[in-house]
Amino acid sequence: HYMLRYAYQGNFLSPVDEALKSQGAMVLDVGCGSGIWALEMGTDYPHATIHALDLAPVFPTSIKPTNVHFQIHDATTPLPFPDGTFDLVKMRFLVVGLKKEQWPAVVAELARVTKPGGYVELCEPQWHAVDDVPAMAKLHGFLTTLIQAKGADIHVASHLDTYLASTPLLATPATVKSHTAGFKLDPTDSRRDRLASLARQDLVAGLKGFKPVLVGMGSVSSEEYDVLVEEVEEGLKRSEKTWSTVVAFAKRV
């Protein structure tokens, strides 16, 4: 989250800033995870109402802005909102959560609940190995096996614009932006060093989030997983590899 916000200089790229400042503006976060994006949006746009959904109840239930509302919901089922409700519908990092064949229907449902003139915005990581860090290469193998076993689209980041363009309610072509950040320490360039620090932080946080699933699958023991993550955290500081993300957004017609 933090690397994305720093890299893209904000929490979204769709041109809806002015709309979200208006009384009655509505935002939907699908697959909200910890809820950090929704919480920041609620603080940044106090006149807007933010709804955030996730299948796992890992979001806060008490301490939060009064304009932010969390609920448990499976993104592969119809969204619990009427047509044309939201000014911005955001979904990111569902690469593991959706099967390849589910993407068109899910994106169509995001478009359905978006207001005419509003935007659907998607964000996903490019999937490639950080193979100069042995512990990361091992975890990447476990994660790749998990994604393929779930029937997910490991290269969905490259297809986001296609999914948006094939949704009748959305204008074409979609706008696509991408960003690449390194992991290696770089004291000679403060911005690059900051991006690298945030990229390491976000990647490690993501790996910790996958622990229950991978340990539950029997891929690795709990103790070994913790050691691998620690080795990744240190190894990334010297890695020559990069991490790329893709953001695609389209206007509801």
C-alpha positions in Angstrom: 0.0 0.0 0.0 2.6 2.5 1.1 4.9 2.0 -1.9 1.9 2.3 -4.3 0.8 5.5 -2.7 4.3 7.0 -2.8 5.0 5.8 -6.3 1.7 7.0 -7.8 1.6 10.1 -5.6 -1.8 9.3 -4.2 -4.3 6.6 -3.4 -5.9 6.5 -6.9 -5.2 7.7 -10.4 -8.8 8.1 -11.7 -9.8 11.8 -12.2 -12.3 11.9 -9.4 -10.7 14.1 -6.8 -13.1 17.0 -7.2 -16.1 14.6 -7.2 -15.0 13.0 -4.0 -14.8 16.3 -2.2 -18.6 16.8 -2.8 -21.2 16.0 -0.1 -22.7 12.6 -0.9 -19.7 11.2 -2.9 -19.5 7.4 -2.7 -16.4 5.1 -2.9 -16.2 1.3 -2.9 -13.1 -0.7 -2.1 -13.4 -4.4 -3.1 -11.0 -6.8 -1.5 -10.0 -4.2 1.1 -7.8 -6.5 3.2 -6.6 -4.6 6.3 -8.7 -1.6 5.3 -5.8 0.8 5.2 -6.7 2.3 1.8 -10.4 2.8 2.9 -9.3 4.4 6.2 -7.0 6.9 4.4 -9.7 7.7 1.9 -12.2 8.3 4.7 -9.8 10.7 6.3 -8.9 12.5 3.0 -12.5 12.8 1.9 -14.6 13.5 4.9 -17.7 14.4 2.8 -17.6 11.0 1.0 -18.9 7.6 2.2 -16.5 4.8 1.9 -17.7 1.2 1.7 -15.0 -1.6 1.9 -15.6 -5.3 1.4 -13.4 -8.4 2.0 -14.0 -12.1 2.4 -11.8 -12.2 5.4 -12.7 -10.0 8.4 -9.2 -8.6 8.9 -10.4 -5.0 8.7 -11.0 -2.8 11.8 -14.4 -3.0 13.4 -14.3 -0.2 16.0 -11.6 2.6 15.6 -12.2 4.1 12.2 -13.6 7.3 10.6 -17.4 7.4 10.9 -17.7 7.7 7.1 -16.0 4.3 6.5 -18.0 1.1 6.6 -16.6 -2.4 6.4 -18.5 -5.6 5.6 -17.7 -9.2 4.8 -18.4 -10.1 1.2 -17.2 -12.5 -1.5 -16.2 -10.5 -4.6 -17.3 -13.4 -6.9 -20.9 -12.8 -5.9 -23.2 -9.9 -6.8 -22.3 -6.7 -4.9 -24.8 -5.6 -2.3 -25.5 -2.2 -3.9 -27.9 -0.8 -6.5 -26.8 0.1 -10.0 -24.9 3.4 -10.3 -24.0 4.0 -6.7 -20.3 4.9 -6.6 -18.1 7.7 -8.0 -15.0 5.4 -7.6 -14.8 1.6 -7.4 -11.4 0.4 -6.6 -10.1 -3.2 -6.6 -6.5 -4.2 -6.2 -4.3 -7.3 -5.5 -7.0 -9.9 -6.3 -4.5 -12.0 -8.3 -4.8 -14.8 -5.8 -8.4 -14.2 -4.9 -10.0 -14.7 -8.3 -9.9 -17.6 -10.9 -9.0 -16.5 -14.4 -12.5 -17.2 -15.7 -14.1 -15.1 -12.9 -12.4 -11.8 -13.9 -14.9 -10.7 -16.7 -18.0 -11.1 -14.5 -16.3 -9.4 -11.5 -15.3 -6.4 -13.5 -18.7 -6.2 -15.0 -20.2 -6.1 -11.5 -17.8 -3.3 -10.5 -19.0 -1.4 -13.5 -22.7 -2.0 -12.7 -22.4 -0.3 -9.3 -20.4 2.7 -10.7 -22.2 5.9 -11.4 -22.2 7.1 -15.0 -19.2 9.4 -15.2 -17.6 7.5 -12.3 -14.5 5.3 -12.6 -13.5 1.7 -12.1 -9.9 1.3 -11.1 -7.8 -1.9 -10.9 -4.3 -2.5 -9.7 -2.3 -5.7 -9.8 1.4 -6.7 -9.5 3.5 -8.1 -12.3 4.4 -11.7 -11.2 8.1 -12.5 -11.5 10.7 -14.1 -9.3 13.2 -12.3 -7.1 15.6 -15.1 -7.7 18.8 -13.4 -6.4 17.4 -13.8 -2.9 17.2 -17.6 -2.3 14.6 -17.4 0.4 12.4 -15.3 -1.9 12.9 -17.7 -4.7 11.6 -20.5 -2.5 8.6 -18.5 -1.3 7.9 -17.5 -4.9 7.7 -21.1 -5.8 5.3 -21.9 -3.1 3.1 -18.9 -4.1 3.2 -19.8 -7.8 2.0 -23.3 -6.9 -0.8 -21.8 -4.8 -2.0 -19.4 -7.5 -1.9 -22.1 -10.2 -3.7 -24.6 -8.0 -6.5 -22.0 -7.5 -6.8 -21.5 -11.2 -5.8 -17.8 -10.9 -4.4 -15.7 -13.7 -0.7 -15.2 -12.7 -0.3 -12.6 -15.4 -3.5 -10.7 -14.8 -1.7 -7.4 -14.5 -1.1 -7.5 -18.2 -4.7 -8.1 -18.9 -6.4 -5.4 -16.8 -7.0 -3.1 -19.8 -8.6 -6.0 -21.7 -11.0 -6.8 -18.9 -12.0 -3.2 -18.7 -12.4 -2.8 -22.5 -14.5 -5.9 -22.8 -17.0 -4.5 -20.2 -19.9 -2.9 -22.1 -20.7 -0.3 -19.5 -17.1 1.1 -19.5 -15.6 3.6 -22.0 -12.7 2.4 -24.1 -9.8 2.4 -24.2 -8.9 2.1 -20.6 -6.0 4.2 -19.2 -3.0 2.2 -18.1 -0.1 3.3 -15.9 2.7 1.2 -14.5 5.5 1.7 -12.0 8.7 -0.3 -11.3 10.6 0.0 -8.0 13.8 -1.7 -7.0 14.4 -3.2 -3.6 18.1 -2.4 -3.1 19.3 0.2 -0.7 20.4 3.4 -2.6 21.8 6.1 -0.3 22.7 8.2 -3.4 19.1 8.8 -4.4 16.6 9.6 -1.6 13.5 9.1 -3.6 14.7 5.8 -5.1 15.9 4.7 -1.6 12.5 5.6 -0.1 10.6 3.6 -2.8 12.9 0.6 -2.3 12.3 0.8 1.5 8.5 0.9 0.9 8.7 -1.9 -1.7 10.5 -4.1 0.8 8.0 -3.2 3.5 5.0 -4.0 1.4 6.4 -7.2 0.0 7.3 -8.5 3.4 3.9 -7.6 4.7 2.3 -9.5 1.8 4.4 -12.5 2.5 3.3 -12.5 6.2 -0.3 -12.4 5.0 0.2 -15.5 3.0 1.6 -17.5 5.9 -1.6 -19.1 7.2 -2.5 -20.4 3.7 0.9 -21.8 2.8 1.5 -23.3 6.2 -2.0 -24.7 6.1 -1.3 -26.3 2.7 1.7 -28.1 4.2 4.2 -26.3 1.9 6.3 -25.2 4.8 6.3 -25.2 8.7 5.4 -22.1 10.6 8.9 -21.8 12.0 10.6 -22.2 8.6 8.2 -19.7 7.1 9.2 -17.1 9.7 12.9 -17.7 9.0 12.4 -17.4 5.2 10.6 -14.1 5.6 13.4 -12.8 7.8 16.0 -13.8 5.2 13.9 -12.1 2.5 13.8 -8.9 4.5 17.6 -8.8 4.7 18.3 -10.2 1.2 16.1 -7.6 -0.6 18.4 -4.8 0.6 21.0 -6.2 -1.8 18.7 -7.5 -4.5 19.2 -6.2 -8.1 15.6 -7.2 -9.0 12.5 -5.0 -9.2 8.8 -5.1 -8.5 6.3 -3.7 -11.0 2.6 -2.8 -10.6 0.0 -1.9 -13.2 -3.0 0.4 -12.6 -5.8 0.5 -15.2 -8.9 2.6 -15.0 -12.0 3.3 -17.2 -15.0 5.7 -17.1 -18.5 4.4 -16.7 -20.6 5.5 -19.6 
